[in-house]
Amino acid sequence: MHSKPAGASFTAPNVQLNDAGKLKHFLTTEGLSPELLTDILDTADSFISTQNRSIKTVPILRGKTVVNLFFENSTRTRSTFELAAKRLSADILNLDIATSSTKKGESLQDTLWNLEAMHSDMFVVRHSDSGAAHFIASQVTPDIAIINAGDGRHAHPTQAMLDMLTIRRNKGRFEGLVVAICGDVLHSRVARSEIQALKTLGVAEIRVIAPKTLIPKDIEDLGVRFFSNMDEGLKQVDVITMLRLQKERMQSALLPSQSEYYKLYGLSQERLGLAQPDAIVMHPGPMNRGVEIESSVADGAQSVILEQVSNGIAVRMAVMAMAVSGQQEARKAQSES
Amino acid sequence: MKHPNSRIQIDHATWFSEGTQHQGTLFIEGDRIVAIDQEPEAFEADEHIDASGLLMFPGFVDCFAYMPEPGFVDKGTIDSETRAAAMAGFTTVLCSPETHPVLDSTALVHRVHEQAHRSGHTDLKVIGAMTQKLEGQQLSNMHALHQSGCLALSQGFQPFETLNVMRRAFEYAATFDLLFVSVPWCADLANQGCAHEGALSGRLGLNGVPEVAETLAVAQQLLLAEATGLRLHFTGITTARSVELIQAAIARGVDVTADTSLAHLLFTDQQLLGFDSRYHIQPPLRTETDRQALMAAVKAGELMLSSHHCSQDIASKATPFAASEPGMSQYDSLPAALTHLVEQGIDWHALQKALCLAPRQRFGLESTGIQINAKADLCFIDPSHEWHYNRENAASTGTNHPWFEQPLVGRNRLTLKSGRIVHQELR
């Protein structure tokens, strides 16, 4: 026996997998294998075909209860999760829990334990604190499938996977692609999850484009290239993801003004011309037209922004189905042992 | 608890002094070591202790700890936390003024000292507030606080309202040769962060506390201390750059000393992967480069070691990382942590200097080396004792430490405070 080594008791990625390496929670794209991410995309692809039928529901989660737990408001994301759950035939309960960021976890824990006692099968969680979904999955209700619908600035894995699906459906591959993520990377959980997924799926290069005030320190350690000059950064890229810039950033000394930002980092038709001629333009929404993106680009031929929304339902159906099945396997393995 | 005039004989004691290891028999009468090896005439011991296999140290002095009283009794009491300190080997603990209410008056200081005295586990010495209510505006009655037993003054994490207030506070303290214990922290630059600003905080999406939130405060206060003649002690420094700045100041004659907190020698920001809120401390865990620089400075005898012990109730940590309250409960596992540091290359001589000798000198406490007529403040560490850290054997109310419910090696088996046995588990 040694005195306790200075090591963490658990690491982030393992919490979301069962002993067989299958998804039982979906918390982050980090630490998942390329095979697993591809599996999510393939499953989502198969659901896309069901979405074109007149009867769109499939009975995969019949009799299961999904609870949408949104500690932070979001009509759009919540609706797509609700729709995804309904199309899988699950019963869905929507809980809007308005909380201040300082509210203590005791009540968070109690809320979850109460919902667990009602025999829920899945929590879809959005929370303003980074790591909230990990906290719930590892310490509060590990036997309920947790789907992270966005935690602080940390991760938004379903958004990242719907972006991956959109890229794959448009480009047919990840190998060799150059992807640029532009704008407020510092505050973006989407950017973090995208970077991890793109790395795992093997794109040729990931670029982040923004002024230094909107870039996390040491971002290069994540395996990306940093550009402060957007014209340089957009050269020859295949995929452009624009990030939403919240207006309150102007008040916090991160940027001087909306007009200067748009001038330097807005995606105009002219700038888009620097990328590959068949480059696609993505945006996780909601968009600020005229702040980070020119209207004609958002509505133009290279924009796949609405396609992202449709793909979002299929991706959410995929991870919900996979996580419930992963939990069932884990329970079965537990009862057998 | 033995009455003060009891006689204790300690056989087979092993201790460190002036760079070498000694062995022998100690004879204690009242609160003093009365003889070493040569038994005094007519010495009849009330208690015989066999210290075989144990390392004997002068009682540890904690330069900085948080007491939950007054104000936060759900996190523990002065009784529970000083008992935990005594079990860890501390015979003197200096505590932060950041309680509720703030320890800025002689009445409150007396009350805290009195409570600790009644408990009788270890000496507790308040570090008084340097400004009233720690608001950083109006100076506290520093001289009176000193008279009532405060060994030093501090602002904790609370800022001075202006640099001019800081300068005046330093000048006033220097008038009476009072020691200022600084927690170097620019709250403004820390920007409500909860993790070291670096690649990992970026990846995890946690608000970062940049290195300059500490180093800017260190540099600023070193210059002001130099200009005002203040005696300055930095507590809980976390960065390699702070070590350099302090070394350079010492070299040009500034009256400055410093300590780092135990957590910063044990862990780095890499432990935050997984969002375990037990690693949420303030100032945050830094990089491996920083940890190595702190280790080297402790090893070289240039840096003292404090606990920054902070007991938390379960609810305060049962939240997502950023929402949890910062702090680590250090006392229960501290002897195991010291044993771990020795495995990592800091020897017991250096730890003795960092935990006993240097703090006594800096805070003006009676020197208690292992010698005749020295006060019998002693602790006895068994570096090979295997035990399991759990609720039953934890004295602190808080079990907010990453090693909780883990097997550990290294334990303090006996503590003497002024010749009284205040902790004993040898029989």
Interface residues (C-beta under 8 A of the other chain):
Chain A: M1 H2 S3 K4 A6 G7 A8 S9 F10 T11 A12 V15 E30 S101 T102 K103 K104 G105 E106 L108 Q109 H127 D129 S130 G131 A132 H134 F135 S138 Q139 D151 G152 R153 H154 A155 R189 R192 P216 K217 D218 I219 D221 L222
Chain B: E197 G198 A199 S201 G202 R203 L204 G205 L206 G208 P210 L266 F267 T268 Q270 Q271 L272 L273 G274 F275 D276 S277 Y279 A315 S316 A318 T319 P320 F321 A322 A323 S324 A336 T339 H340 E343 E386 P402 W403 Q406 P407 L408 V409 G410
